[in-house]
Amino acid sequence: MEAINQENQQGIADIHTHTRCSGFGRYSFLHFPESVTEPAKAVEAARRKKLDVLCITDHNTIRGAIIAKKCAAGIDVVIGEEISSADGEILALFIQEEIKPMLGAPETIDLIHDQGGVAVAAHPFSPHCPSLGKKICYLKLDGVEVFNAYHRDAYSNLMAQTFSPGKLARLGSSDAHSIAMIGNGYTIFEGRTSEELRRSILKRKTSFGGSRTPLSECMSWSREVAVESIKMIYNSLKGEKSQDILYSAIDKTTKKTKALGLIGAGLYIGLQLSYFFGVSGDIILNVKGKRKWIENTD
């Protein structure tokens, strides 16, 4: 990334990243923190990796982005949100107020534009995340995430690059759920500042780069989540209090739920299950991705 900055005098932005403010995700019967990254640590990592702009896009909240922006010395931080619209997930960049989830995509996009924000289709053909699919062709979007480093299957990004209409900016991101993932995928734009990124998106003068997140980083992320969960559950059982969004959610659960969570997270680490779930998950996602490719190309 540094070479691109020096040779072409272009900016590098990661437009899609998560912090611990993204709360909990769900896969099958499992509930787990989407990320345990502190917003300030995300800023430090982006600065260390020579990014010019970092967009914090937590799920259905701008809380993490606001915290990150307060410690944004040496890098531009954009307040964003990954909104769970009724039609699929949409990135809202350059907004000032949260936009509530589960509205239709057209209304969600209008609310983003009402704030002077930029609306981007997140991983539009993901086999495992709620996505807009071919609706990107007629919605009033500003850009499409055609490269998402976190989506490791062979089809998601290929479909996004194949089916995205030429009227939309083509963007890349890491969709980072851990510090190590930040900058794995990125958007290249004219200039270096967040405002120049915004103008480049609106003028459709962007490109993308990066590489898929290594499986080892995905495994490390899952172990990191398990370790942090054990700490939070243990402290909650001791009666400690905290305003942290993840801790507050755990603290409200029953002692039985906490005990089960403690046992599950401990077994996950102790039995090194991240290797099994990492490899098997990759296989499953590729099967789902291929199925989606066939559905969209028939």
JOQUI-V225390 format. One record per helix or strand. SS is the DSSP state (H for helix, E for strand). FROM is the first residue (numbers start at 0). LEN is the number of residues. Records with the same first field share a line. If there is no record, write none. Layout:
# JOQUI-V225390
SS = FROM-LEN ; FROM-LEN
This chain:
# JOQUI-V225390
H = 1-7 ; 19-3 ; 38-10 ; 62-7 ; 104-10 ; 132-5 ; 155-8 ; 178-3 ; 193-9 ; 214-23 ; 244-7 ; 254-16 ; 272-25
E = 9-8 ; 23-4 ; 29-4 ; 52-4 ; 58-1 ; 75-10 ; 87-6 ; 117-4 ; 142-6 ; 168-5 ; 175-1 ; 184-7 ; 205-5
